[in-house]
Amino acid sequence: MKSKYYLIALLTILITLCSTIFLFGCNGKEDSIETFNITYSTNYGGRIDGEANQTVKKGDCGSEVTARVCEENYVFVKWSDDVTTATRQDKNIISDKQLCAYFELKHVKVSYIAESNGKIEGVAEQTVTYGSATETVTAVPNEGYEFDVWSDGITSATR
């Protein structure tokens, strides 16, 4: 019967010793686990959905984040590391990362069209950044006709 108690005591000591070595290492101090920081930011026009500041163990994955448009007439372009998908999850982290989501104003296509009795002088089809001016164009009437008005009510032939 005594040997049974000695065996139980010996097993308890071994389990305690193994647990201590596993948790604290052979030196009796807690092993340090290397971690890295991932920081997500944006320029004007957007925000980060998800955890923008993450601390991740070496080799692990960060949590998913999404670059979201929050200002009218802006679009997501890309991340600072050239990833073009708005949603991302960084994996196998082995160093600190600082990533910025870039947003820009939308581009607008503007077309100037003349009816059959005139023509457009200048670049008739232009793509401009939202809110920006186009290059100058002029509505030139055919001989015997005169310019009246643009479709938006502007009465000057040159704009």
Secondary structure, 3 states (H helix, E strand, C coil): CHHHHHHHHHHHHHHHHHHHHHHHCCCCCCCCCCEEEEEEEECCCEEEECCCEEEEECCCCCCCEEEEECCCCEEEEEECCCCCCCEECCCCCCCCEEEEEEEEECEEEEECCCCCCEEEECCCEEEEECCCCCCCCEEEECCCCCCCCCCCCCCCCEC
